[in-house]
Amino acid sequence: MTPAQRKNFDRLLSPRHIAFIGGTDAIVAIGEARRRGFGGEYWAVNPKRETLAGLTCFTSIDDLPEAPDAVFLAIPAAPAVEAITQLADMGAGGIVCYSAGFKEAGGSGQQLETELRDAVGDMALIGPNCYGLVNYVDNVALWPFAHGGSSPGYGAAIITQSGMFSSDISMSQRSLPLTHMISAGNQAVMGLEDFIDILCENPATRAIGVHIEGLSDIPKFERAALKALKHNTPIVAFKTGRSEIGSTLTISHTGSLSGSNELYEALFDRTGVIGVTNPAQMLETLKYLCVVDRPKGNRIAGFTCSGGGATMLADHGEDIGLQFPAFNPQTTSELETALPPIATVSNPLDYTTPIWGQPEFTEPVFDLAISGNTVDAAVLVQDYPASGLDESKIYYQNDAAAFAKAAKKAGIPAAICATLPENMDAQTREFLIEAGVAPMQGIHETLNAMAQAVWWSARRDAILQNPPETLEAGSISANTNHMDEAAGKNWLHEAGFPVPEGTLATAQTAAQTAQDLGFPVVLKMMSRKLAHKTEAGAVSLNLRTPQDVDSAIQAMSKAVSAYDQSAVTDNFLVEVMAASPFAELVVGLRNDPQFGWALTLGSGGILVELIGDAKTLLLPATQLDIETALQSLKVSKLLSGFRGAEKADLAALSQTILTLCNAVQTNTVGIADIEINPLFVYQDHVLAVDTLIQTTGSK
């Protein structure tokens, strides 16, 4: 995005005048601009009509009084390119190109999109094939369908790759305050990253919600997301779809442990982006981030007027790492005095129905429970009655107001959530927002949002203190070759990574080689066609005599012949048998065309696919990043000395893995993929017992 395009995007976002070019679709867009309350000039352009939605039509773009700040373009694809050329020549600001028939249509559409991109010049352009733009703060709409949503002057900016999803969000019954809605369409000129880069600077935008089907420029997204962190603007990302990224990696275990979703999760973690898995969670998390401050920690005060609600809070809170700290003895005593005798003092606290709806009793309870405990946030569960059955609603509101006062007095963010999302009406949601309370819908969604806000604050601090090195897109050949294990281990050894002592031998020399190395030994047949030697019977362990070696060679040759006759060779790797480790890891490195180098760590050996215990990092990474990833694994219990066993030196282990990461990023061999499985972990060193390396290039 050039500086001129940035300036023109500002014109598009807050225009003095909008030109609507088209027919029926333009009429709808004029109506939506009016619905939004746009107070600038409306210009209609159509050579075949006298009026559009009551506006007198200009016959052509050249007849407009001046270059329009904003254009809603809804004509067929080929004429749309011609119109864009005219608008660029006259100095228009920006365009919402609703027109379809470009690359999404295939065939000649791809060429038309290229022509569009060439024609746009310094203009900002959203689309083509998009719904467009709504600016809720400045009351601007360039939108082709009825839209909802509102803004109190602040809120979330939503950027989606799906027009219908953006429309669905605008119609949602969630009271999410909004600042902008952008349906990005084909992103021929401006992409998700550009919108993030611009909107994170807007002080009214307290958070950004992004629906991602796929990203075309990962490093650019990283830069935009890190900029949003600097501007204290959280991003909540809802990633949908599974791409074919990494489809060239078909023979390693880590290919299944680290697909495109895992790479996106690694990208989000690297850049402090909150990832969610469903639309409701996206909206609830954005609402919490926009309406209240972020909690400084994970200690929560919970309140219900039901024992069942308290249990729901406690159960899910524990699952996601939120803490409901117990009250100290003094606060417990004071609460016992303030509560009815039937109440049990605990956190979450069921304050019971005898005092329900009576703020003279409930407000002191909220005060005591919040101020008498060191907590970072508070949540109250309330399911409001349905319309027509709401004569008791005033009692709910009484407690809500008392709760809001207590939280405000303590200076912590407050949320009131309905157990079931639909059990909070619009009037109640607006009442709570005015009281400074987040009106949340769904217990799990609420607690998840709180935990995500806590995570974001901590992650932001960590990233800003130690910003990651810039990502670089990968480059990988369509063809890959499998190194045999001996060659792979030789590469690892030269890269400074520990491997067992071993020597290549033939069937005739293997027994003597084993004797020279010292028994017991491991014997493996070497062949590029034996990616998984165990399955082919090409591995023999714990051989203790020359006779064992000779017998193993005979049995191995027979087994491999039955598996694949063309894989049989007279080339064997003889290695010293490694001592039993106290933990086994899998370490995978892959060069992805979009994400660049990625490191996957997980439980190794037979556990690699059995439990799927893995963590993926994008490179470059630091020793601390790797150590933190290791600590997140289930196998970390073994690394930390399970039941009094030896502990691994995690810092040294992480540094050894980092050495390998640095080697692959600077290698000149053309490494595409490395898997070490298992990596034997000892107290003060490691050994790459088995490795699988793929290189790029033709066979």
Secondary structure, 3 states (H helix, E strand, C coil): CCHHHHHHHHHHHCCCEEEEEECHHHHHHHHHHHHHCCCCEEEEECCCCCEECCEEEECCHHHCCCCCCEEEEECCHHHHHHHHHHHHHHCCCEEEECCCCCHHHCCHHHHHHHHHHHHCCCCEEECCCCCEEEECCCCEEECCCCCCCCCCCCEEEEEECCHHHHHHHHCCCCCCCEEEEEECCCCCCCCHHHHHHHHCCCCCEEEEEEEECCCCCHHHHHHHHHHHHHCCCCEEEEECCCCCCCCCCCCCHHHHHCCHHHHHHHHHHHHCCEEECCHHHHHHHHHHHHHCCCCCCCEEEEEECCHHHHHHHHHHHHHCCCECCCCCHHHHHHHHHHCCCCCCCCCCEECCHHHCCCHHHHHHHHHHHHHCCCCCEEEEECCCCCCCCCCCHHHHHHHHHHHHHHHHHHCCCEEEEECCCCCCCHHHHHHHHHCCCEEEECHHHHHHHHHHHHHHHHHHHHHHHCCCCCCCCCCCCCCEEECCHHHHHHHHHHCCCCCCCEEEECCCCHHHHHHHHCCCEEEEECCCCCCCHHHHCCEEEEECCHHHHHHHHHHHHHHHHHHCHHHCCCCEEEEECCCCCCEEEEEEEEEECCCEEEEEEEECCCHHHHCCCEEEEECCCCHHHHHHHHHCCCCHHHHCCHHHCCCCCHHHHHHHHHHHHHHHHHCCCCEEEEEEEEEEECCCCEEECCEEEEEECCC
